[in-house]
Amino acid sequence: MEKINSYFLDTYALIEITKENKDYEKFKGSNNFTGLMNLFELHYIISRDFGPDKADKIIESLKKLLVSMKIEDIKDASRFRVKNVKKKFSYIDCLSYCAAMNRELKFVTGDKQFNDFEDVEFVK
């Protein structure tokens, strides 16, 4: 995976891409990945706001982006959360960030808590 053109999209990024936010257009032609829990979170938000049928359709179109989580991702995410407890990251955010780092992917988010972290593409 080439780091420059390969990204791990967190739920925030997935939502903005789904909403066709112009600031996220550059990721449409990229080599993108995401995690199962990010798709779960996205499905919940779309189901809540637009209904389960739309959520099902969007999730189906994104399932090809899934990466499998490994035990190392879990261990790293736990350590990351402990180390950054004051930032109050969610479990999903910690797991996603660490999965991205372990795969040498840029982590794409609009979550301001990640603004100063290594290999984060912060897009608001």
MIZA-334053 format. One record per atom (N, C-alpha, C): residue number from 0; residue in three letters; atom name; x, y, z. Coordinates in steps of 0.1 Angstrom, whole numbers. Example, Ala and Ser with C-alpha at 12.3 -4.5 7.8 and 13.67 -1.06 7.14 Angstrom:
REM residues 2
[drentor 0 ALA N [132 -57 78]]
[drentor 0 ALA CA [123 -45 78]]
[drentor 0 ALA C [132 -33 78]]
[drentor 1 SER N [128 -22 71]]
[drentor 1 SER CA [137 -11 71]]
[drentor 1 SER C [129 0 79]]
This chain:
REM residues 124
[drentor 0 MET N [8 -12 0]]
[drentor 0 MET CA [0 0 0]]
[drentor 0 MET C [9 12 0]]
[drentor 1 GLU N [7 21 -9]]
[drentor 1 GLU CA [15 33 -10]]
[drentor 1 GLU C [8 44 -2]]
[drentor 2 LYS N [16 49 8]]
[drentor 2 LYS CA [11 59 18]]
[drentor 2 LYS C [5 71 11]]
[drentor 3 ILE N [11 76 1]]
[drentor 3 ILE CA [7 89 -5]]
[drentor 3 ILE C [-8 89 -10]]
[drentor 4 ASN N [-11 78 -17]]
[drentor 4 ASN CA [-24 77 -23]]
[drentor 4 ASN C [-34 67 -16]]
[drentor 5 SER N [-30 62 -4]]
[drentor 5 SER CA [-38 53 3]]
[drentor 5 SER C [-42 58 16]]
[drentor 6 TYR N [-55 57 19]]
[drentor 6 TYR CA [-61 64 31]]
[drentor 6 TYR C [-70 54 38]]
[drentor 7 PHE N [-71 56 51]]
[drentor 7 PHE CA [-80 49 60]]
[drentor 7 PHE C [-91 60 64]]
[drentor 8 LEU N [-103 58 59]]
[drentor 8 LEU CA [-114 68 61]]
[drentor 8 LEU C [-121 65 74]]
[drentor 9 ASP N [-121 74 84]]
[drentor 9 ASP CA [-128 72 96]]
[drentor 9 ASP C [-143 76 93]]
[drentor 10 THR N [-152 74 103]]
[drentor 10 THR CA [-166 76 101]]
[drentor 10 THR C [-169 90 97]]
[drentor 11 TYR N [-162 99 103]]
[drentor 11 TYR CA [-164 113 99]]
[drentor 11 TYR C [-162 115 84]]
[drentor 12 ALA N [-151 110 79]]
[drentor 12 ALA CA [-148 111 65]]
[drentor 12 ALA C [-158 104 56]]
[drentor 13 LEU N [-162 92 60]]
[drentor 13 LEU CA [-172 85 53]]
[drentor 13 LEU C [-185 93 52]]
[drentor 14 ILE N [-189 99 63]]
[drentor 14 ILE CA [-202 107 63]]
[drentor 14 ILE C [-200 119 53]]
[drentor 15 GLU N [-189 126 54]]
[drentor 15 GLU CA [-187 138 45]]
[drentor 15 GLU C [-186 134 30]]
[drentor 16 ILE N [-180 122 27]]
[drentor 16 ILE CA [-180 117 13]]
[drentor 16 ILE C [-194 114 9]]
[drentor 17 THR N [-202 107 18]]
[drentor 17 THR CA [-215 104 14]]
[drentor 17 THR C [-224 116 12]]
[drentor 18 LYS N [-221 127 19]]
[drentor 18 LYS CA [-228 140 18]]
[drentor 18 LYS C [-223 148 6]]
[drentor 19 GLU N [-213 142 -1]]
[drentor 19 GLU CA [-206 149 -13]]
[drentor 19 GLU C [-200 162 -9]]
[drentor 20 ASN N [-194 163 3]]
[drentor 20 ASN CA [-187 175 7]]
[drentor 20 ASN C [-175 177 -3]]
[drentor 21 LYS N [-174 188 -9]]
[drentor 21 LYS CA [-164 191 -19]]
[drentor 21 LYS C [-150 190 -13]]
[drentor 22 ASP N [-148 192 -1]]
[drentor 22 ASP CA [-135 191 6]]
[drentor 22 ASP C [-130 177 6]]
[drentor 23 TYR N [-138 167 4]]
[drentor 23 TYR CA [-135 153 4]]
[drentor 23 TYR C [-134 147 -10]]
[drentor 24 GLU N [-136 155 -20]]
[drentor 24 GLU CA [-136 150 -34]]
[drentor 24 GLU C [-123 143 -38]]
[drentor 25 LYS N [-112 148 -33]]
[drentor 25 LYS CA [-99 142 -36]]
[drentor 25 LYS C [-97 127 -32]]
[drentor 26 PHE N [-105 123 -23]]
[drentor 26 PHE CA [-104 109 -19]]
[drentor 26 PHE C [-112 99 -28]]
[drentor 27 LYS N [-121 104 -36]]
[drentor 27 LYS CA [-129 96 -45]]
[drentor 27 LYS C [-120 87 -54]]
[drentor 28 GLY N [-109 92 -59]]
[drentor 28 GLY CA [-101 85 -68]]
[drentor 28 GLY C [-89 78 -61]]
[drentor 29 SER N [-89 78 -48]]
[drentor 29 SER CA [-78 72 -40]]
[drentor 29 SER C [-80 58 -37]]
[drentor 30 ASN N [-70 52 -31]]
[drentor 30 ASN CA [-70 38 -27]]
[drentor 30 ASN C [-75 39 -12]]
[drentor 31 ASN N [-88 37 -10]]
[drentor 31 ASN CA [-94 39 4]]
[drentor 31 ASN C [-97 26 11]]
[drentor 32 PHE N [-96 27 24]]
[drentor 32 PHE CA [-99 16 33]]
[drentor 32 PHE C [-107 22 45]]
[drentor 33 THR N [-114 13 52]]
[drentor 33 THR CA [-120 16 64]]
[drentor 33 THR C [-122 3 72]]
[drentor 34 GLY N [-128 5 84]]
[drentor 34 GLY CA [-130 -7 93]]
[drentor 34 GLY C [-145 -11 95]]
[drentor 35 LEU N [-147 -22 99]]
[drentor 35 LEU CA [-160 -27 101]]
[drentor 35 LEU C [-168 -18 111]]
[drentor 36 MET N [-162 -14 122]]
[drentor 36 MET CA [-169 -6 132]]
[drentor 36 MET C [-172 8 126]]
[drentor 37 ASN N [-164 13 116]]
[drentor 37 ASN CA [-167 26 110]]
[drentor 37 ASN C [-179 24 101]]
[drentor 38 LEU N [-181 13 94]]
[drentor 38 LEU CA [-193 10 87]]
[drentor 38 LEU C [-205 8 96]]
[drentor 39 PHE N [-203 2 107]]
[drentor 39 PHE CA [-214 1 117]]
[drentor 39 PHE C [-219 15 121]]
[drentor 40 GLU N [-209 23 125]]
[drentor 40 GLU CA [-213 37 129]]
[drentor 40 GLU C [-219 45 118]]
[drentor 41 LEU N [-214 44 106]]
[drentor 41 LEU CA [-220 50 94]]
[drentor 41 LEU C [-234 45 92]]
[drentor 42 HIS N [-236 32 92]]
[drentor 42 HIS CA [-249 26 90]]
[drentor 42 HIS C [-259 31 100]]
[drentor 43 TYR N [-255 32 113]]
[drentor 43 TYR CA [-264 37 123]]
[drentor 43 TYR C [-268 52 120]]
[drentor 44 ILE N [-259 60 117]]
[drentor 44 ILE CA [-262 74 115]]
[drentor 44 ILE C [-271 76 103]]
[drentor 45 ILE N [-268 69 92]]
[drentor 45 ILE CA [-277 70 80]]
[drentor 45 ILE C [-290 64 83]]
[drentor 46 SER N [-291 53 90]]
[drentor 46 SER CA [-304 47 93]]
[drentor 46 SER C [-312 57 101]]
[drentor 47 ARG N [-306 63 111]]
[drentor 47 ARG CA [-313 73 120]]
[drentor 47 ARG C [-318 85 112]]
[drentor 48 ASP N [-310 90 103]]
[drentor 48 ASP CA [-313 102 96]]
[drentor 48 ASP C [-321 100 83]]
[drentor 49 PHE N [-319 89 76]]
[drentor 49 PHE CA [-325 87 63]]
[drentor 49 PHE C [-332 74 61]]
[drentor 50 GLY N [-331 65 71]]
[drentor 50 GLY CA [-338 52 70]]
[drentor 50 GLY C [-329 41 67]]
[drentor 51 PRO N [-333 29 70]]
[drentor 51 PRO CA [-324 17 69]]
[drentor 51 PRO C [-321 13 54]]
[drentor 52 ASP N [-331 16 45]]
[drentor 52 ASP CA [-329 12 31]]
[drentor 52 ASP C [-317 19 25]]
[drentor 53 LYS N [-316 32 28]]
[drentor 53 LYS CA [-305 40 23]]
[drentor 53 LYS C [-292 36 29]]
[drentor 54 ALA N [-293 33 42]]
[drentor 54 ALA CA [-281 29 49]]
[drentor 54 ALA C [-276 16 44]]
[drentor 55 ASP N [-285 6 41]]
[drentor 55 ASP CA [-281 -7 35]]
[drentor 55 ASP C [-274 -5 22]]
[drentor 56 LYS N [-279 4 14]]
[drentor 56 LYS CA [-274 6 0]]
[drentor 56 LYS C [-260 12 1]]
[drentor 57 ILE N [-258 22 10]]
[drentor 57 ILE CA [-245 28 11]]
[drentor 57 ILE C [-235 19 17]]
[drentor 58 ILE N [-238 11 27]]
[drentor 58 ILE CA [-229 1 32]]
[drentor 58 ILE C [-225 -9 22]]
[drentor 59 GLU N [-234 -14 14]]
[drentor 59 GLU CA [-231 -23 4]]
[drentor 59 GLU C [-221 -18 -6]]
[drentor 60 SER N [-222 -5 -9]]
[drentor 60 SER CA [-213 1 -19]]
[drentor 60 SER C [-199 3 -13]]
[drentor 61 LEU N [-198 3 0]]
[drentor 61 LEU CA [-185 6 7]]
[drentor 61 LEU C [-178 -7 13]]
[drentor 62 LYS N [-185 -18 12]]
[drentor 62 LYS CA [-179 -30 18]]
[drentor 62 LYS C [-166 -34 12]]
[drentor 63 LYS N [-163 -30 0]]
[drentor 63 LYS CA [-151 -34 -6]]
[drentor 63 LYS C [-139 -26 0]]
[drentor 64 LEU N [-141 -16 8]]
[drentor 64 LEU CA [-131 -9 15]]
[drentor 64 LEU C [-126 -15 28]]
[drentor 65 LEU N [-133 -25 33]]
[drentor 65 LEU CA [-130 -31 46]]
[drentor 65 LEU C [-116 -38 47]]
[drentor 66 VAL N [-110 -34 58]]
[drentor 66 VAL CA [-98 -41 62]]
[drentor 66 VAL C [-101 -50 75]]
[drentor 67 SER N [-95 -61 76]]
[drentor 67 SER CA [-97 -69 88]]
[drentor 67 SER C [-88 -64 99]]
[drentor 68 MET N [-94 -63 111]]
[drentor 68 MET CA [-87 -59 122]]
[drentor 68 MET C [-79 -71 128]]
[drentor 69 LYS N [-67 -68 133]]
[drentor 69 LYS CA [-58 -78 139]]
[drentor 69 LYS C [-57 -75 154]]
[drentor 70 ILE N [-52 -86 161]]
[drentor 70 ILE CA [-50 -84 175]]
[drentor 70 ILE C [-40 -73 178]]
[drentor 71 GLU N [-30 -71 170]]
[drentor 71 GLU CA [-21 -60 172]]
[drentor 71 GLU C [-28 -46 171]]
[drentor 72 ASP N [-38 -45 162]]
[drentor 72 ASP CA [-46 -33 162]]
[drentor 72 ASP C [-53 -30 175]]
[drentor 73 ILE N [-59 -41 180]]
[drentor 73 ILE CA [-66 -39 193]]
[drentor 73 ILE C [-56 -35 204]]
[drentor 74 LYS N [-45 -42 205]]
[drentor 74 LYS CA [-35 -39 216]]
[drentor 74 LYS C [-31 -24 214]]
[drentor 75 ASP N [-27 -21 202]]
[drentor 75 ASP CA [-22 -7 200]]
[drentor 75 ASP C [-33 4 203]]
[drentor 76 ALA N [-45 0 199]]
[drentor 76 ALA CA [-56 10 201]]
[drentor 76 ALA C [-59 12 216]]
[drentor 77 SER N [-58 1 224]]
[drentor 77 SER CA [-59 2 238]]
[drentor 77 SER C [-48 11 244]]
[drentor 78 ARG N [-36 8 240]]
[drentor 78 ARG CA [-25 16 245]]
[drentor 78 ARG C [-26 31 241]]
[drentor 79 PHE N [-31 33 229]]
[drentor 79 PHE CA [-32 47 224]]
[drentor 79 PHE C [-43 54 232]]
[drentor 80 ARG N [-54 47 235]]
[drentor 80 ARG CA [-65 53 243]]
[drentor 80 ARG C [-60 57 257]]
[drentor 81 VAL N [-53 48 263]]
[drentor 81 VAL CA [-47 50 277]]
[drentor 81 VAL C [-38 63 276]]
[drentor 82 LYS N [-29 63 266]]
[drentor 82 LYS CA [-20 74 265]]
[drentor 82 LYS C [-26 87 263]]
[drentor 83 ASN N [-38 87 256]]
[drentor 83 ASN CA [-45 99 252]]
[drentor 83 ASN C [-58 101 259]]
[drentor 84 VAL N [-59 96 271]]
[drentor 84 VAL CA [-72 95 278]]
[drentor 84 VAL C [-78 109 280]]
[drentor 85 LYS N [-70 119 281]]
[drentor 85 LYS CA [-76 133 282]]
[drentor 85 LYS C [-83 138 270]]
[drentor 86 LYS N [-80 132 258]]
[drentor 86 LYS CA [-86 136 246]]
[drentor 86 LYS C [-100 130 244]]
[drentor 87 LYS N [-103 120 252]]
[drentor 87 LYS CA [-116 113 252]]
[drentor 87 LYS C [-119 107 238]]
[drentor 88 PHE N [-110 101 232]]
[drentor 88 PHE CA [-112 94 219]]
[drentor 88 PHE C [-122 83 221]]
[drentor 89 SER N [-130 80 211]]
[drentor 89 SER CA [-139 69 212]]
[drentor 89 SER C [-131 56 209]]
[drentor 90 TYR N [-136 45 213]]
[drentor 90 TYR CA [-130 32 210]]
[drentor 90 TYR C [-128 30 195]]
[drentor 91 ILE N [-138 33 188]]
[drentor 91 ILE CA [-137 32 173]]
[drentor 91 ILE C [-126 41 167]]
[drentor 92 ASP N [-125 53 172]]
[drentor 92 ASP CA [-115 62 167]]
[drentor 92 ASP C [-101 57 170]]
[drentor 93 CYS N [-99 52 182]]
[drentor 93 CYS CA [-86 46 186]]
[drentor 93 CYS C [-83 34 177]]
[drentor 94 LEU N [-92 25 175]]
[drentor 94 LEU CA [-90 13 167]]
[drentor 94 LEU C [-87 17 152]]
[drentor 95 SER N [-94 27 147]]
[drentor 95 SER CA [-93 31 133]]
[drentor 95 SER C [-79 37 131]]
[drentor 96 TYR N [-76 46 140]]
[drentor 96 TYR CA [-63 53 139]]
[drentor 96 TYR C [-51 43 139]]
[drentor 97 CYS N [-52 34 149]]
[drentor 97 CYS CA [-41 24 150]]
[drentor 97 CYS C [-40 15 138]]
[drentor 98 ALA N [-52 11 133]]
[drentor 98 ALA CA [-52 2 121]]
[drentor 98 ALA C [-46 9 109]]
[drentor 99 ALA N [-49 22 108]]
[drentor 99 ALA CA [-43 30 97]]
[drentor 99 ALA C [-28 31 99]]
[drentor 100 MET N [-23 33 111]]
[drentor 100 MET CA [-9 34 113]]
[drentor 100 MET C [-2 21 110]]
[drentor 101 ASN N [-8 10 115]]
[drentor 101 ASN CA [-2 -3 113]]
[drentor 101 ASN C [-1 -7 98]]
[drentor 102 ARG N [-9 -1 90]]
[drentor 102 ARG CA [-10 -4 76]]
[drentor 102 ARG C [-3 7 67]]
[drentor 103 GLU N [3 16 74]]
[drentor 103 GLU CA [10 27 68]]
[drentor 103 GLU C [1 35 58]]
[drentor 104 LEU N [-12 38 63]]
[drentor 104 LEU CA [-22 45 56]]
[drentor 104 LEU C [-23 59 63]]
[drentor 105 LYS N [-26 69 55]]
[drentor 105 LYS CA [-30 82 61]]
[drentor 105 LYS C [-44 81 67]]
[drentor 106 PHE N [-46 86 79]]
[drentor 106 PHE CA [-59 86 85]]
[drentor 106 PHE C [-66 98 82]]
[drentor 107 VAL N [-78 97 76]]
[drentor 107 VAL CA [-86 108 71]]
[drentor 107 VAL C [-97 110 81]]
[drentor 108 THR N [-98 123 86]]
[drentor 108 THR CA [-108 126 96]]
[drentor 108 THR C [-110 141 96]]
[drentor 109 GLY N [-122 145 102]]
[drentor 109 GLY CA [-125 159 104]]
[drentor 109 GLY C [-125 161 119]]
[drentor 110 ASP N [-122 151 127]]
[drentor 110 ASP CA [-122 152 141]]
[drentor 110 ASP C [-110 160 146]]
[drentor 111 LYS N [-113 172 152]]
[drentor 111 LYS CA [-102 181 155]]
[drentor 111 LYS C [-92 175 166]]
[drentor 112 GLN N [-96 165 173]]
[drentor 112 GLN CA [-87 159 183]]
[drentor 112 GLN C [-75 153 177]]
[drentor 113 PHE N [-76 149 164]]
[drentor 113 PHE CA [-65 143 156]]
[drentor 113 PHE C [-57 153 149]]
[drentor 114 ASN N [-60 165 150]]
[drentor 114 ASN CA [-53 176 142]]
[drentor 114 ASN C [-38 176 142]]
[drentor 115 ASP N [-32 172 154]]
[drentor 115 ASP CA [-18 173 156]]
[drentor 115 ASP C [-11 159 155]]
[drentor 116 PHE N [-18 149 151]]
[drentor 116 PHE CA [-12 136 151]]
[drentor 116 PHE C [-5 133 138]]
[drentor 117 GLU N [5 124 139]]
[drentor 117 GLU CA [13 119 127]]
[drentor 117 GLU C [4 112 117]]
[drentor 118 ASP N [7 115 105]]
[drentor 118 ASP CA [0 108 93]]
[drentor 118 ASP C [-15 109 93]]
[drentor 119 VAL N [-20 121 98]]
[drentor 119 VAL CA [-34 124 97]]
[drentor 119 VAL C [-37 134 87]]
[drentor 120 GLU N [-47 132 78]]
[drentor 120 GLU CA [-51 141 69]]
[drentor 120 GLU C [-64 147 75]]
[drentor 121 PHE N [-63 159 81]]
[drentor 121 PHE CA [-74 166 87]]
[drentor 121 PHE C [-81 174 77]]
[drentor 122 VAL N [-94 171 75]]
[drentor 122 VAL CA [-102 178 65]]
[drentor 122 VAL C [-115 182 72]]
[drentor 123 LYS N [-118 195 73]]
[drentor 123 LYS CA [-130 199 80]]
[drentor 123 LYS C [-141 202 70]]
